[in-house]
Every structure is written in structure tokens, then in C-alpha cells.
Amino acid sequence: MNPVFPWIGIAVLVLCGWAIVKKYQVNMVLLLGGLLLNALALWGGADIFPKKFNATGLLGFDLVELLRTISVSQVSGVGFLILISGGFAAYMQAIGASDRFVTVCAKPLSLIKNPYIILAAVFIVGHCLGLVITSAAGLAMLMVVTVYPLIIRVGCSPLAAAAVVASVLAIGYAPASGTANFASQLVHLDPIEYLVRYQLPMAVPTILAMALAHVFTQYWFDKKEGKGEVANLGELEQKLEKLEKTPALYAVLPLLPIALLLVFNKFVWGVSMNVATAMFIAWILAFIVDLIVRRQVKESFDLSFAMFKGMGSILTSTVGLIFVAAFFAKGLQNIGIVDLLMGGARSIGLGYEGTSVVLSAIVGVVTVLTGSGVAAFTSLGQLVPDAAQHFGMDGISMMLMMHTASEMLRAMSPVAGVIIIVAGFAKVNPLTMVKRTIIPCLTGYVVMLVSVSLMFG
């Protein structure tokens, strides 16, 4: 291939990045970018089609056939897993189980009376809730209802409380998170193995560092800027009372898939259970529990359909994006950008770890600019297996850095949905909120990079 083509590909990549930052529809940007990259690679003489490819007989149609082939591969693998995870999360929300889970977990926080210690505890507890609740905005608003009045009453600044709540979901955990499942599949790991062997060991020092950074940051800003305006706590307490009317038993239901996967495994019982299977079993068990407790057969049946509605929602929001992101990433590979980047990294002596840090930083920057790391991660994450192969590595640490950056740095973006929502509740400009989240997020990011490098590099 002509050496000019990879540089043309980089121009296309930059153009697509500009379009995403300017809020053009992400799926169409990646689809058109993928078509252009693969067409350029084909024109440059690259063999862009897989070995068992059913050619249509016309090159133009073959490009779309390549998209279809990639989409089928994705939906039958990680795409299906993400569909089930999204459907189960929607069902838990519909029956009130995820809300009740948060209220139960928040109860012990009432024992803490020091305002800044409770901020650290709220951040840690809220982050742990990410094992079950994967929506940053959804989790933040649940915490606003459940713990915000509590931490305000012990003397916390409303702005400090809002900043902590807005940044709690710093890591998206497998098997509940769609992006975590996507990451684990790309590096050929079972989602539970990705969680237990890699995510949790990295998360412990990272989250503790972020919690400590929040304490010092919020204390400093409170001294400098004051406490800000307190929201209507009476209205929040009414919402909390409504949430607590759901039976406490429901708080256990969101944990069923993880419990099934941890208990029924080949090392303990000789049983090998797929994550999607565990989600289906948990859904059926939760439906039976709801049927018994609710005693409204028709209502329980109607609520059970939330599983399928959730799957439809996640198809449009995430799985469809993965289709075009994989097609786009294939174009980046076919036109030689990966080879160019890896060659450049070697020439300046970056090595595997240096390249991993650079790629995670790119994902992080796009996350801050767009308010969402999903598009950046699903596009660039596809490059990890090929990039790691250049260095003779398995790519797990590279994937872990990139995936975590796409989640952790979201709270630094003034255009992120969770920041806009919580800032609106706190009655401040999103930029005011971001001033209080930048230091904890960057602290966590640096600690994460160091932890991953020392543990898995």
C-alpha cells in the first residue's frame, strides 16, 4: 500500500473526531467514516475481507456486506450479552429493585457524623453500587434522593455533596456494564474473570485515592467559595419514603446474576455458566419473587416485559454503536493506521505501556470533549488486540486503561449528562461542578495507570 494512505486515514479519523465533538450523530459518523476508510484501503490494494467472506460480485456492495458480516459477529457475541444486561437492568428498575438496593446500601451512612468523612464514604459506597447500576446519571439521581439529605444534615456543603454524587460511577464493572463486557470479550476474558482478576484489584487503590482527593478538594473549595444553595430536602425525603415502600427483599434481586456466576462456576461445582444465562435465570427468579410478593398477577406480567423493552433500548443506544464502531475500527486497521501508530510508538521508545497510556489519554480527551466515552472506547478499543500483538502482549492492561479512562474522566466534562443533571439540581453552572471534580478524577486516573502498570504491565 502507498505510504500516503495511512496519513489520509488519519485525516479521516480527525474529521470524524471533529464531527463527534460537534455533536453529529455518532453512529452515522462512524458508519460513513468506516465506509470511506475501507474504500480507501481497498483502492490502495489492501485485502480488507476476511477469509470466509461471501463476496457479492460487486466491490461497492462488498463493503456493505463486510458491515453485515461484522454486525452479525458482534450481535452473536458481545452484543447479545450487552442486550441481556441492559434488559435485566431495565427490569430491576421497573420493579423498584435497583432503587431499593441503593436505599439499603445507604442506611449505614447515617452512622457517620463528620461531614468530610461522610463525603468519602458516600463516594466509596456509591461507587460500589456501580456493580449493579450502570447508568451514571441514573445512579447519581438515586443517590440524590437517598443520601443527599443525609449528608447535608451532618454539615456538608451542598456543592461538595453534588460533586461527589456526580462522580461516583468512576468504573463500569462487568458483568453489569455493557462496555465492560465489550472490553472483556475483546481480550478473550470471561466477564467475571475480567472483574475479579483485573478490575477489582485496580479499583481498590484507585477509588480510595479518589475518595481522599474529594475530601481535600471539597474542603478547600468550601473554604474558598462557601457552601452554596441548599435544595428542597423535604421533597427529596418524600421521594425516599416512596422508594422505601418497596419490600427490602427486592434489594437482593439485582445481585442475583453476580451471585449465580460466583457460586456456580467450574471451580466449585463443575458448572460453567454463561453471563447471559445467569441474567436470564436471575430475571426468571426475580419475576417469581415479584409475583409472590406483589400478588397482582397481571401487573407482574406487564412489568416483566421491561426486560424486552430494555433490550430494545440498549440495541439503539449501545449495540448499534458497536456495529459501526467495529466497522470503523476495521477501516483503521485496513488502511494501516495501527501499523503506523505502533511503528511511531517504537521509534520514539514508548513501548507497550507508554502506548497504552497514550491511547487511554486519547479516549479520555474524547470523553471530556463529548461527555460520553462510549463512542471513543468502542471505536478505539477494537484496536487493542491488533496493537497489543505488535508488542507480543495480551492487551489486557491496555484495555483496562482505555476502558477505565472512558468511565472515570466523564465527570470532568461539563457536557456530560450526569454533570448537567446534578448541576441543575444543585442550581449551579456545570463548569462550577467540574471545578470540584477535576482533581479527584485526575488523581484516580493517575493512580489507575500506575496500579495497572505495576499489577498487570
Secondary structure, DSSP 8 states (H G I E B T S, - for coil): --THHHHHHHHHHHHHHHHHHTT--HHHHHHHHHHHHHHHHHHTT---S-TT----SSHHHHHHHHHHHHHHHHHHTHHHHHHHHHHHHHHHHHTTHHHHHHHHHHGGGGG---HHHHHHHHHHHHHHGGGT---HHHHHHHHHHHTHHHHHHTT--HHHHHHHHHT---S--TTT-HHHHHHHHHTT--HHHIIIIIIHHHHHHHHHHHHHHHHHHHHHHHHHH-------HHHHHHHHHHHTTS-GGGGGGGGHHHHHHHHSSTTTTS----HHHHHHHHHHHHHHHHHHHH--HHHHHHHHTHHHHHHHHHIIIIIHHHHHHHHHHHHHHHTTHHHHHHHHHHHTT-HHHHHHHHHHHHHHHHHHHHS-SHHHHHHHGGGHHHHHHHTT---HHHHHHHHHHHHHGGGG-TTSHHHHHHHHHHTS-HHHHHHHHHHHHHHHHHHHHHHHHHHH-
